[in-house]
Amino acid sequence: MTATYTFDVFSSLDGYGGVSGGDWGGYWGKQGPELLDRRLALYEAEQRMVFGANTYRAFTQLLTSGTEESVRDPWVTRMRSLPATVVSTTLHEPLDWPDATVARGDAVDVVARLKQESDVPLRSHGSLSMNRALMAAGLIDRVQVTLFPVITGQTGDDPIFRGAADFDLELLESRTLDGSIQELVYRPSLHA
């Protein structure tokens, strides 16, 4: 049986995964109780996290700095308690993550193997370039975009799908959280 792989990402309306500068704060300052409850519910199920090395480094730096209030949110704590695989050719164990291992090699090969071997679903939050490559290889079953009601034309960085192949998306689920945040779950397929 093949494990399901979900690429889970936060986005501004104009397609950015983060900001550089400005005074947005975590979640672009738009979080509310429905978003935080939904995130915790998504991460309560048993699953394995998959990160690229850069996202892993960014998460551990953010978590240890404690400067961002959102790092104390219960869903982030739960995410950090899940087993994780970090795809990297530069990192070495032990990692600063309670149950993480380093998988060496090409992300496409590593995730193809994980999908075959894992008894639990796989989820990746962030890891943009890695997940674009996995989408192109047909390894991502679900793209979950949490769309925040902001446009970050001046401060946006990390364009989520920059350089990605062309995809058709089948909408599997949608919900509105806190009256303005959209959670959209799609099944991607390469556009022929």
C-alpha positions as CSV (number, residue, x, y, z in Angstrom):
1,M,0.0,0.0,0.0
2,T,1.3,3.5,-0.8
3,A,1.2,6.2,1.8
4,T,-0.6,9.5,0.9
5,Y,1.7,12.5,0.7
6,T,0.3,16.0,1.4
7,F,2.1,19.2,0.6
8,D,0.8,21.6,3.2
9,V,1.6,25.3,2.7
10,F,0.5,28.8,3.8
11,S,0.1,31.4,1.1
12,S,-0.9,35.1,0.6
13,L,-3.4,35.7,-2.1
14,D,-0.6,36.6,-4.5
15,G,1.2,33.3,-3.9
16,Y,3.9,34.1,-1.4
17,G,4.8,31.7,1.4
18,G,6.5,34.3,3.5
19,V,7.4,38.0,3.9
20,S,10.6,39.9,4.3
21,G,10.2,43.1,6.2
22,G,6.9,44.7,7.1
23,D,5.0,44.2,10.3
24,W,2.8,41.2,9.3
25,G,3.7,38.8,12.1
26,G,2.9,35.1,12.0
27,Y,-0.1,34.0,9.9
28,W,0.0,37.5,8.4
29,G,-1.8,38.6,11.6
30,K,-5.0,36.9,10.4
31,Q,-5.2,33.8,12.6
32,G,-8.2,33.1,14.8
33,P,-9.5,30.2,16.9
34,E,-10.9,28.2,13.9
35,L,-7.6,28.2,12.1
36,L,-5.6,27.2,15.2
37,D,-8.2,24.4,16.0
38,R,-8.1,23.2,12.4
39,R,-4.3,23.1,12.3
40,L,-4.2,21.1,15.6
41,A,-6.8,18.6,14.3
42,L,-4.8,18.1,11.1
43,Y,-1.7,17.3,13.1
44,E,-3.3,15.1,15.7
45,A,-3.5,12.1,13.4
46,E,-0.4,9.8,13.2
47,Q,1.7,10.8,10.3
48,R,5.4,11.4,9.3
49,M,6.6,14.8,8.5
50,V,9.0,15.3,5.5
51,F,11.2,18.3,5.3
52,G,13.9,19.6,3.0
53,A,17.1,20.7,4.7
54,N,16.5,24.5,4.3
55,T,13.0,24.3,5.8
56,Y,14.2,22.1,8.6
57,R,16.9,24.7,9.4
58,A,14.4,27.5,9.3
59,F,12.0,25.7,11.6
60,T,14.6,24.8,14.2
61,Q,16.0,28.3,14.1
62,L,12.5,29.8,14.5
63,L,11.5,27.3,17.2
64,T,14.7,27.9,19.3
65,S,14.6,31.7,19.0
66,G,11.1,31.9,20.4
67,T,10.7,35.3,18.8
68,E,7.6,34.4,16.8
69,E,4.6,34.0,19.1
70,S,3.1,31.4,16.7
71,V,5.9,28.9,17.5
72,R,4.0,28.2,20.8
73,D,0.8,27.3,19.1
74,P,-0.4,23.7,20.0
75,W,-0.3,22.5,16.4
76,V,3.3,23.5,16.1
77,T,4.2,21.7,19.2
78,R,2.3,18.6,17.9
79,M,4.0,18.9,14.5
80,R,7.4,18.9,16.3
81,S,6.4,15.7,18.2
82,L,5.7,13.7,15.0
83,P,8.4,11.6,13.5
84,A,10.2,13.4,10.7
85,T,12.4,12.6,7.8
86,V,14.7,15.4,6.6
87,V,16.0,15.0,3.1
88,S,19.5,16.4,3.1
89,T,23.0,15.8,1.8
90,T,24.5,18.3,4.3
91,L,22.8,17.7,7.7
92,H,24.0,15.0,10.1
93,E,22.3,13.2,13.0
94,P,21.5,13.8,15.7
95,L,19.0,16.5,14.7
96,D,17.4,19.1,17.0
97,W,14.0,17.5,16.5
98,P,12.7,14.8,18.9
99,D,12.2,12.0,16.4
100,A,13.9,13.0,13.2
101,T,16.2,11.1,10.8
102,V,18.2,12.3,7.8
103,A,17.6,10.6,4.5
104,R,20.4,11.1,2.0
105,G,19.8,11.3,-1.7
106,D,17.5,12.8,-4.2
107,A,14.2,13.9,-2.7
108,V,12.2,12.1,-5.5
109,D,14.0,8.8,-4.7
110,V,13.7,9.3,-0.9
111,V,10.0,10.1,-1.0
112,A,9.1,7.4,-3.5
113,R,10.7,4.9,-1.0
114,L,8.9,6.5,2.0
115,K,5.6,6.3,0.2
116,Q,6.1,2.5,-0.3
117,E,7.4,1.8,3.2
118,S,5.4,4.1,5.5
119,D,2.5,2.8,7.5
120,V,1.2,6.3,8.1
121,P,0.5,9.3,5.8
122,L,3.3,11.7,4.9
123,R,3.0,15.5,5.2
124,S,5.3,18.3,4.4
125,H,4.7,21.8,5.7
126,G,6.8,24.2,3.5
127,S,9.9,22.8,1.8
128,L,8.9,24.6,-1.4
129,S,11.6,23.6,-3.9
130,M,11.5,20.0,-2.7
131,N,7.8,19.8,-3.1
132,R,7.8,21.4,-6.5
133,A,10.2,18.6,-7.6
134,L,8.0,16.0,-6.0
135,M,4.9,17.4,-7.7
136,A,6.6,17.2,-11.1
137,A,7.5,13.5,-10.3
138,G,3.9,12.7,-9.5
139,L,4.6,11.9,-5.9
140,I,2.2,14.5,-4.2
141,D,-1.3,13.2,-3.7
142,R,-2.7,16.4,-2.1
143,V,-1.8,20.0,-2.2
144,Q,-3.3,21.8,0.8
145,V,-3.1,25.6,0.5
146,T,-4.2,27.7,3.5
147,L,-4.9,31.0,1.8
148,F,-4.6,34.2,3.9
149,P,-6.5,37.3,2.9
150,V,-3.5,39.5,2.2
151,I,-1.5,40.7,-0.8
152,T,2.2,41.0,-0.1
153,G,3.3,42.7,-3.3
154,Q,6.0,44.7,-1.6
155,T,7.1,42.4,1.2
156,G,6.3,38.9,-0.2
157,D,9.1,36.3,-0.5
158,D,9.2,32.6,-1.3
159,P,6.8,32.4,-4.3
160,I,5.3,29.0,-3.6
161,F,5.0,27.7,-7.2
162,R,7.9,29.7,-8.8
163,G,9.4,27.5,-11.5
164,A,6.9,24.7,-11.0
165,A,5.6,22.7,-13.9
166,D,2.0,23.2,-15.2
167,F,-0.7,21.3,-13.2
168,D,-4.4,20.7,-13.4
169,L,-5.9,20.7,-9.9
170,E,-9.0,18.8,-8.8
171,L,-10.6,20.4,-5.8
172,L,-11.1,17.8,-3.1
173,E,-12.0,20.0,-0.1
174,S,-12.6,23.6,0.8
175,R,-13.5,25.4,4.0
176,T,-13.5,29.0,5.3
177,L,-11.8,29.6,8.7
178,D,-12.4,32.6,10.9
179,G,-14.6,34.2,8.2
180,S,-11.8,35.0,5.8
181,I,-9.0,32.3,5.6
182,Q,-9.5,29.7,2.9
183,E,-8.3,26.1,3.2
184,L,-8.2,24.5,-0.2
185,V,-7.1,20.9,-0.8
186,Y,-6.4,19.7,-4.4
187,R,-5.3,16.6,-6.2
188,P,-2.6,17.7,-8.7
189,S,-1.9,16.2,-12.1
190,L,0.6,17.3,-14.6
191,H,-1.0,19.3,-17.4
192,A,-0.7,17.4,-20.6
